[in-house]
Amino acid sequence: QVQLVESGGGLVQAGGSLRLSCAASGSIFGIVAMGWYRQAPEKQRELVAQISRGGARTYAESVKGRFAISRDSVMTTVNLQMDSLKPEDTAVYYCKVVRLGTDYWGKGTLVTVSS
């Protein structure tokens, strides 16, 4: 089992920045990817950004150039730097890791961007 704890959410004005962090613990051996998803009210959960063990990064088109994902070398922490935030970025952000074919999710952290 992998436990995930997110931090860094909050309220920010449009144009501002936030940094989300996710710490993984437990059976971390075998994690092959770490990422962030988000879910806005009445919308489906969507991928925001993902980073693989090899360092390959994937971003949603809507956040390219504004968000940056990073991780530590041992795949225990994944961060999401969010700049130039927009009201449409308001959502609950979830950390996800993939380990041995299984997805593990954090409980989520709320990001609210005011206009």
C-alpha positions as CSV (number, residue, x, y, z in Angstrom):
1,Q,0.0,0.0,0.0
2,V,1.0,3.6,-0.7
3,Q,-0.2,6.5,1.4
4,L,-0.3,9.9,-0.1
5,V,-0.6,13.3,1.7
6,E,-1.1,16.5,-0.3
7,S,-0.4,20.0,0.9
8,G,-0.3,23.5,-0.4
9,G,-3.8,24.2,-1.6
10,G,-5.6,27.4,-0.7
11,L,-7.1,30.7,-2.0
12,V,-5.2,32.9,-4.4
13,Q,-6.1,35.7,-6.7
14,A,-6.0,35.3,-10.4
15,G,-2.5,35.7,-11.7
16,G,-1.0,34.4,-8.5
17,S,0.9,31.2,-7.7
18,L,0.7,28.2,-5.6
19,R,2.9,25.1,-5.0
20,L,1.3,21.8,-4.3
21,S,3.3,19.0,-2.7
22,C,2.5,15.3,-2.3
23,A,4.4,13.0,0.0
24,A,4.3,9.2,-0.6
25,S,5.0,6.7,2.1
26,G,4.5,3.0,2.7
27,S,5.4,0.6,-0.1
28,I,7.1,3.1,-2.4
29,F,9.3,0.6,-4.2
30,G,8.1,0.1,-7.7
31,I,6.4,3.5,-8.2
32,V,6.7,4.3,-11.9
33,A,4.8,7.5,-12.3
34,M,3.5,10.4,-10.1
35,G,1.0,13.0,-11.1
36,W,-1.7,15.5,-10.3
37,Y,-5.3,15.4,-11.3
38,R,-8.1,17.9,-10.6
39,Q,-11.8,17.8,-10.4
40,A,-13.9,21.0,-10.6
41,P,-17.6,21.0,-9.4
42,E,-19.8,19.0,-11.7
43,K,-16.9,18.0,-13.9
44,Q,-14.9,14.9,-14.4
45,R,-11.6,14.4,-12.9
46,E,-8.8,15.3,-15.4
47,L,-5.1,14.9,-15.7
48,V,-3.1,18.1,-14.9
49,A,0.4,16.8,-15.1
50,Q,2.4,13.6,-14.7
51,I,6.0,12.7,-14.5
52,S,7.5,9.2,-15.0
53,R,10.4,7.5,-13.3
54,G,12.4,8.4,-16.4
55,G,11.5,12.0,-16.0
56,A,9.1,12.3,-18.9
57,R,6.5,15.0,-18.3
58,T,2.9,15.2,-19.6
59,Y,0.7,18.3,-19.2
60,A,-2.8,19.1,-20.0
61,E,-3.0,21.6,-22.8
62,S,-4.8,24.1,-20.5
63,V,-1.8,24.3,-18.1
64,K,1.1,24.1,-20.5
65,G,3.5,27.0,-19.9
66,R,1.9,27.8,-16.5
67,F,2.4,24.7,-14.4
68,A,5.5,22.7,-13.8
69,I,5.7,19.2,-12.2
70,S,8.8,17.9,-10.4
71,R,9.7,15.0,-8.2
72,D,12.6,13.9,-6.0
73,S,15.0,11.3,-7.2
74,V,13.5,8.5,-5.1
75,M,9.9,9.0,-6.1
76,T,8.6,9.9,-2.7
77,T,7.6,13.5,-3.4
78,V,5.9,15.2,-6.3
79,N,5.4,18.9,-6.6
80,L,3.2,21.0,-8.8
81,Q,4.3,24.7,-9.3
82,M,1.3,26.6,-10.5
83,D,1.8,30.1,-11.9
84,S,-0.5,32.6,-13.6
85,L,-3.5,30.9,-12.0
86,K,-6.9,31.5,-13.6
87,P,-10.3,31.1,-12.0
88,E,-10.9,28.1,-14.2
89,D,-8.1,26.4,-12.4
90,T,-10.3,26.2,-9.3
91,A,-10.7,22.6,-8.3
92,V,-9.8,19.9,-5.9
93,Y,-6.3,18.7,-6.8
94,Y,-5.5,15.0,-6.3
95,C,-2.1,13.4,-6.2
96,K,-1.8,10.0,-7.9
97,V,1.0,7.5,-8.1
98,V,1.2,4.3,-10.1
99,R,2.9,1.3,-8.6
100,L,3.0,-2.2,-10.0
101,G,-0.1,-1.6,-12.1
102,T,-2.2,-0.1,-9.3
103,D,-3.2,3.6,-8.9
104,Y,-3.1,5.2,-5.5
105,W,-4.8,8.5,-4.8
106,G,-4.5,11.1,-2.2
107,K,-7.5,12.7,-0.5
108,G,-7.2,16.0,-2.4
109,T,-6.4,19.6,-1.7
110,L,-8.7,22.5,-2.7
111,V,-7.3,25.3,-4.9
112,T,-9.6,28.3,-5.3
113,V,-8.6,31.1,-7.7
114,S,-10.6,34.3,-7.3
115,S,-11.1,36.7,-10.1
